[in-house]
Amino acid sequence: MLTLNDVLQAREKMKGIVHQTPLEHSQTFSQFSLNEVYMKLENLQKTGSFKVRGSFNKIMSLSEEERQRGVVAASAGNHAQGVAYSSTMIGIPCTIVMPKGAPLSKVQATKGYGADVILHGDVFDESLEYALELQRQRQATFVHPFDDLAVMAGQGTISLEILEQLPDAEVVLCPVGGGGLLAGLAFTLKQLKPSIQVYGVESSACPGMTAALRHKKPVTITSSDTIADGIAVKKPGNITYEYIEKYVDGVVCVEEAEISRTMLYLLERNKLLVEGSGACSLAALLYHKLPFTGKKVVAVLSGGNVDVTLISRIIERGLVESGRFVTFTTVISDKPGQLNKLLRIIAELEANVMSIHHQRIGAKVLPGQAEIHFSLETKNQDHIHHIHQVLMKEGYDVEFFQ
């Protein structure tokens, strides 16, 4: 069984190795959510996520004989980096099995920390199965990403920091996939402050813990693609489930669009780069998934390892949703001065032209006409509506795309 002393000892082991991450208050998100919002910035942790806490504590608990045989782990990225970093710190062999679709940045970072990386399986669960087979063949120690008491104790050290930084915290939210973070966090918080409420948050695309709580045991679910890849676990842990069922006040789900918007909010408003799984806890607050207001709430932002290509797509999508970028097509007479006339109208409407594309052949284009495709930088949805109204009034048949 996990004990509070296990968590306290874990903290001693990781002194000088693991950062005590900041707890930052956000006036903006407090106003949005009608709560007093504080963010536990594990995205600023070494290796870019909380995972280094649990993996380091587990590896430090190994005997000398176990260390010589090395360790094997499976991960979508963050646990991989935590295990690789921890193994390198104490000089033991390390093999990580990652899904084939794992973000390239996480694969490269894991290799950079000194691990032997094997890409196997389309999802985490397939990688996990293969890693367990490798562990049996090599008689190495398997460092489980969540279903391990030493890993849970390491993650529980976040709770010690939260209560030191904000003793009057009333609610703590954290992402949940396999459950190691939520289980360790909730157990430790409830030991030190039984009145505190603890909620888990997962993506509705992969609601493994929600299904486990509904069935009263971990079950394997069918999941969809999610930008919260760090918590895309089809079956939570058996050990973690027991602690979550006992100590957690509830688990809620957030939608993919809500996660991506929250990532953009964090980047734009707080200059914080947070991955999809890390943004889930704050998304639950901003989109009012929880049954309270007026509380002092800590949202654990569990990681910041985001693939660069994903960041660009999220920014682009966020600009479209907020009405700051729009595309449209219209047909004009293919004569000198007609395009200039249309551009003057757009300029007077204070929209910035990002790109223009001409097409003189198409189903809607008659001889002597040209179809023009515009991309505009705009102010908001009202601005787009105004542009549409003016262009229609000027006689342009306009088709907008969001």
C-alpha positions in Angstrom: 0.0 0.0 0.0 1.1 3.6 -0.7 1.9 5.6 2.4 2.5 9.3 3.0 6.0 8.4 4.1 6.6 6.9 0.7 5.8 10.3 -0.9 7.9 12.2 1.6 10.9 9.9 1.0 10.4 10.3 -2.8 10.8 14.0 -2.3 14.0 13.6 -0.5 15.4 11.3 -3.2 14.7 13.8 -6.0 16.1 16.9 -4.3 18.5 18.6 -6.7 17.3 16.5 -9.6 13.6 17.5 -10.0 12.4 21.1 -10.0 9.9 22.5 -7.6 7.7 24.1 -10.2 6.0 27.4 -9.9 2.3 27.9 -8.9 1.0 30.9 -10.9 -2.2 32.8 -10.4 -4.1 33.8 -13.5 -6.5 36.8 -13.3 -7.7 36.1 -16.9 -8.6 32.5 -16.3 -10.1 33.4 -12.9 -12.5 35.7 -14.7 -13.3 33.2 -17.4 -14.1 30.4 -15.0 -15.6 32.3 -12.0 -13.0 30.8 -9.7 -9.7 31.8 -8.3 -7.4 29.9 -10.7 -3.8 28.9 -10.0 -1.7 26.8 -12.4 0.9 24.3 -11.3 3.5 24.6 -14.1 4.8 21.1 -14.5 5.3 22.0 -18.2 8.4 23.8 -16.8 9.6 20.6 -15.2 12.8 18.9 -16.3 12.2 16.8 -19.5 9.1 19.0 -20.0 6.6 17.0 -17.8 5.8 15.7 -14.4 6.7 12.1 -15.5 10.4 12.5 -14.4 9.1 12.5 -10.7 7.7 9.1 -10.8 10.3 7.5 -13.1 13.2 8.9 -11.0 11.7 7.6 -7.8 11.1 4.2 -9.3 14.6 3.9 -10.6 16.2 5.1 -7.4 14.3 2.3 -5.6 16.1 -0.5 -7.6 18.7 -2.7 -6.1 22.2 -2.8 -7.5 21.5 -6.1 -9.3 18.4 -4.6 -10.9 20.2 -1.6 -12.1 22.9 -3.7 -13.8 20.2 -5.5 -15.8 18.7 -2.1 -16.9 15.2 -0.9 -17.4 12.5 -1.1 -20.1 9.6 1.2 -20.4 6.7 2.0 -22.8 5.5 5.6 -23.5 3.9 8.0 -25.9 6.6 10.4 -25.0 6.7 12.1 -21.6 7.3 9.0 -19.5 9.9 8.0 -22.1 11.9 11.1 -21.5 11.5 10.9 -17.7 12.9 7.3 -17.7 15.7 8.1 -20.1 16.8 11.1 -18.1 16.6 9.3 -14.8 18.5 6.2 -16.2 21.2 8.4 -17.6 21.6 10.3 -14.3 22.5 7.0 -12.5 24.2 5.3 -15.5 22.0 2.3 -16.2 20.9 0.8 -19.6 17.5 2.0 -20.8 15.2 0.8 -23.6 12.0 2.7 -24.5 9.2 1.4 -26.7 7.2 4.2 -28.2 4.2 4.1 -30.6 5.0 4.6 -34.3 3.0 7.8 -34.3 4.7 9.4 -31.3 5.6 13.0 -31.9 9.0 13.3 -33.6 10.1 15.9 -31.0 9.5 13.4 -28.2 11.2 10.6 -29.9 14.3 12.7 -30.6 14.3 14.1 -27.1 14.2 10.6 -25.6 17.1 9.5 -27.7 18.9 12.7 -26.7 18.6 11.6 -23.0 20.5 8.4 -23.8 17.8 5.8 -24.3 17.6 3.1 -27.0 14.2 3.8 -28.6 12.1 1.2 -30.4 9.0 2.3 -32.4 6.4 -0.4 -32.2 2.6 -0.4 -32.3 0.0 2.2 -33.5 -1.2 3.0 -29.9 0.3 3.1 -26.5 -1.3 -0.2 -25.4 0.5 -2.1 -28.3 3.8 -0.5 -27.3 3.2 -1.5 -23.7 2.6 -5.2 -24.7 5.8 -5.3 -26.7 7.8 -3.6 -23.9 6.6 -6.2 -21.4 7.8 -9.0 -23.8 11.2 -7.3 -24.0 11.4 -7.0 -20.3 10.8 -10.8 -19.9 13.4 -11.7 -22.5 16.1 -9.4 -21.0 15.1 -9.9 -17.3 15.2 -6.1 -17.0 13.1 -4.0 -14.7 9.9 -2.7 -16.3 9.2 1.0 -15.3 5.5 1.2 -15.7 4.2 4.7 -16.7 1.5 4.7 -14.1 0.5 1.4 -12.4 3.3 1.2 -9.9 3.3 2.4 -6.2 6.8 4.0 -6.5 5.8 5.9 -9.6 2.6 7.1 -7.9 4.6 8.2 -4.8 6.9 10.2 -7.1 3.9 11.9 -8.7 2.4 12.6 -5.3 5.3 15.0 -4.5 3.4 17.6 -6.6 0.8 17.6 -3.9 3.4 18.5 -1.2 4.4 21.5 -3.3 0.9 22.6 -4.0 -0.1 22.7 -0.3 3.1 24.5 0.6 2.6 27.1 -2.1 -1.2 27.5 -1.5 -2.2 26.1 1.9 -5.9 27.2 1.4 -6.4 25.5 -1.9 -9.9 24.1 -2.1 -9.9 22.1 -5.4 -7.1 20.5 -7.4 -7.6 19.3 -11.1 -5.3 17.2 -13.0 -5.3 15.2 -16.3 -5.9 11.5 -16.1 -5.0 8.7 -18.5 -3.6 5.6 -16.9 -4.1 7.3 -13.5 -0.6 7.5 -11.9 -0.6 11.3 -11.5 -4.2 11.5 -10.3 -3.9 8.6 -7.9 -0.6 9.8 -6.4 -1.9 13.4 -6.2 -5.3 12.6 -4.7 -3.9 10.1 -2.2 -1.3 12.6 -0.9 -3.7 15.6 -0.8 -6.4 13.7 1.1 -3.8 12.5 3.7 -2.7 16.1 4.3 -6.0 18.0 3.8 -9.1 15.7 3.8 -11.4 18.6 2.9 -9.8 19.3 -0.4 -11.6 18.2 -3.6 -9.7 16.4 -6.3 -11.0 15.9 -9.9 -9.5 14.2 -12.9 -9.9 15.4 -16.5 -9.6 13.4 -19.6 -10.3 13.8 -23.3 -13.8 12.6 -24.5 -11.9 10.9 -27.3 -10.4 8.5 -24.9 -12.4 8.4 -21.7 -10.8 5.3 -20.1 -11.1 6.4 -16.4 -14.7 7.5 -16.9 -15.5 4.0 -18.3 -13.6 2.3 -15.4 -15.6 4.2 -12.8 -18.8 3.4 -14.5 -18.0 -0.3 -14.7 -16.4 -0.4 -11.2 -13.2 -1.8 -12.7 -10.7 -0.9 -15.4 -12.0 -1.9 -18.9 -10.5 -1.5 -22.4 -12.3 1.1 -24.4 -12.4 2.1 -28.1 -10.8 5.5 -28.5 -10.5 8.1 -31.2 -7.5 10.2 -32.2 -6.8 13.0 -29.7 -4.3 15.9 -29.4 -4.1 14.8 -25.7 -1.8 11.9 -26.7 -0.2 11.8 -23.2 -3.4 10.6 -21.6 -4.7 8.5 -24.5 -4.7 5.2 -22.5 -7.4 2.7 -23.4 -7.3 0.8 -20.1 -6.3 2.5 -16.8 -4.1 0.7 -14.3 -5.6 -1.7 -11.7 -3.7 -0.2 -8.8 -4.3 3.4 -9.9 -8.0 2.7 -10.3 -8.3 1.6 -6.7 -6.8 4.8 -5.4 -8.8 7.0 -7.8 -12.1 5.3 -6.9 -11.3 5.9 -3.2 -9.8 9.4 -3.1 -11.0 11.2 -6.2 -14.2 13.3 -6.1 -15.0 12.9 -9.8 -13.7 12.6 -13.4 -14.9 14.8 -16.2 -14.3 14.9 -20.0 -13.4 17.8 -22.3 -13.7 18.0 -26.1 -10.9 18.2 -28.6 -11.8 21.7 -29.7 -11.9 22.8 -26.0 -8.4 21.4 -25.4 -6.9 23.1 -28.5 -8.5 26.5 -27.6 -7.1 26.2 -24.1 -3.7 25.5 -25.5 -4.0 28.7 -27.6 -5.2 30.7 -24.6 -2.2 29.6 -22.5 0.2 30.5 -25.3 -1.4 33.8 -26.1 -2.4 35.0 -22.6 0.2 33.5 -20.4 3.1 32.8 -22.8 3.0 29.2 -21.7 3.5 26.3 -24.1 1.4 23.4 -22.8 0.6 20.1 -24.5 -2.9 18.8 -25.1 -2.9 16.4 -22.1 -1.5 19.2 -19.9 -4.2 21.7 -21.0 -7.1 19.4 -20.1 -7.4 20.4 -16.4 -7.6 24.1 -17.3 -10.0 23.4 -20.2 -12.5 21.8 -17.7 -12.5 25.0 -15.8 -12.8 27.4 -18.7 -15.7 25.3 -20.3 -17.5 24.9 -17.0 -17.4 21.1 -16.7 -17.2 21.2 -12.9 -20.0 21.7 -10.3 -18.5 24.7 -8.4 -17.7 28.4 -8.6 -15.9 30.8 -6.3 -13.3 28.2 -5.3 -9.5 28.4 -5.0 -8.6 26.0 -7.7 -5.2 24.6 -8.8 -5.0 23.2 -12.3 -2.0 21.0 -12.9 -0.5 21.7 -16.3 1.2 18.3 -16.6 3.5 18.8 -19.6 4.8 21.1 -22.3 6.2 18.8 -24.9 4.3 19.8 -28.0 5.3 18.9 -31.6 6.0 22.1 -33.6 3.8 21.1 -36.4 0.9 20.7 -34.0 1.5 24.1 -32.5 1.1 25.7 -35.9 -2.1 23.9 -36.7 -3.6 24.8 -33.3 -2.7 28.5 -33.8 -4.2 28.5 -37.3 -7.4 26.8 -36.1 -7.6 29.2 -33.1 -7.3 32.2 -35.4 -10.2 30.9 -37.6 -12.4 30.1 -34.6 -11.9 33.6 -33.1 -12.6 35.3 -36.3 -9.1 36.6 -36.9 -8.6 34.7 -40.2 -11.1 34.0 -42.9 -11.1 32.8 -46.5 -13.7 33.5 -49.2 -14.3 33.2 -52.9 -16.1 35.5 -55.3 -16.4 35.8 -59.1 -15.5 39.1 -60.8 -15.3 40.3 -64.4 -11.9 39.4 -65.9 -11.2 43.0 -67.0 -8.6 45.6 -65.9 -9.5 47.4 -62.7 -12.0 44.9 -61.4 -9.7 43.3 -58.9 -8.3 46.7 -57.8 -11.9 47.8 -57.1 -12.5 44.8 -54.9 -9.2 45.3 -53.1 -10.1 48.9 -52.3 -13.4 47.8 -50.7 -11.5 45.3 -48.6 -8.9 47.9 -47.6 -11.7 50.4 -46.6 -13.1 47.6 -44.4 -9.8 47.4 -42.6 -9.1 43.8 -43.4 -5.5 42.7 -44.2 -5.1 40.6 -47.4 -2.9 37.6 -46.7 -3.1 35.9 -50.0 -5.0 36.0 -53.4 -5.4 33.2 -55.9 -7.0 33.6 -59.4 -8.8 30.8 -61.2 -10.3 31.3 -64.7 -11.6 27.7 -65.1 -14.3 26.2 -62.9 -17.9 25.1 -62.6 -19.0 28.6 -61.5 -16.7 30.6 -63.8 -18.1 31.7 -67.1 -16.0 32.9 -70.1 -14.8 36.4 -69.3 -14.8 35.9 -65.6 -12.3 35.0 -62.9 -12.8 33.3 -59.5 -10.8 35.0 -56.8 -9.8 33.2 -53.6 -8.9 35.6 -50.7 -7.4 34.9 -47.3 -7.9 37.8 -44.9 -6.6 38.8 -41.5 -9.6 40.1 -39.6 -10.6 41.4 -36.1 -13.4 39.1 -35.0 -16.6 37.4 -36.1 -18.5 40.7 -36.2 -15.9 42.1 -38.5 -16.2 39.1 -40.8 -20.0 39.5 -40.8 -19.7 43.2 -41.7 -17.3 42.4 -44.6 -19.8 39.9 -45.9 -22.7 42.3 -45.8 -20.8 45.1 -47.5 -19.5 42.8 -50.3 -23.0 41.5 -50.9 -24.4 45.0 -51.0 -21.7 45.9 -53.6 -23.0 43.1 -55.8 -20.4 40.4 -55.1 -21.7 36.8 -54.7 -19.4 35.7 -51.8 -18.9 32.3 -50.3 -17.1 32.3 -47.0 -15.2 29.4 -45.5 -14.5 28.9 -41.8 
